[in-house]
Amino acid sequence: MSEEVDDTGSEVGEVDGNNGTGEVDGADGAYGVEEVAQVGESVDWKSPLLGCLIGMLITPFVLVGGLYAASGSFRSVVSEVFRQDDERSFQQRAQRDICRDGVLRLRDVTDFAWDTVYLGAAEDTMARRYGESVRLPRSSDDEPVTFVFVKGREAVRTYEVWGAFDVRAGDRPWGREVYLRLDEKPPAPGTLASPKVGEGALPAAVDAPTRERVCGGG
């Protein structure tokens, strides 16, 4: 290493014989930062292999989320199937019972606990009192006729009914002594009247012609 003097005679100072920068160039000092940059640039984030690895990490979470959503939908479908089966079973029992003598005591065709029942009450009224779960899927714009059975403060069953049970007995609850009786005087020939609703002791049986008109001779 030597001292250089410029043309004017002034001293420039010590310089490194390797690069003239005054900095020491060596195996450890001159290219560390550049190597790091080169390593970063050498990673191809769009490479198929890297994409495959990322996909392998993400796929389990996607599958779990998809399975959870599917299981929820499956449970909803199964629940609705069971509800419809239960509804049809109730309708069949009630139809068989009321066709026997024209009078039906609802407690005789239910196999669950309940205190009161609403017969054909307005759907919105039931939803306000007992929650949206009392609303049933509709196949048309017409509001279904429902029997809503209540235990305590909870609606435990909601059945859509039809045929001989197309009755709307207001928004009042009826107790366990409630009964339905086929109407012997339909509003017009060939039509069915809504059954009469009452509570207490069962009335007399309905005549055979009326039962046959409703039940087809059953």
Helices and strands as residue ranges (DSSP letters): E 3-5, E 11-14, H 32-42, H 48-101, E 103-105, G 106-109, E 116-119, H 123-130, G 132-134, E 146-151, E 154-160, G 163-165, E 178-181, E 196-199, H 208-215
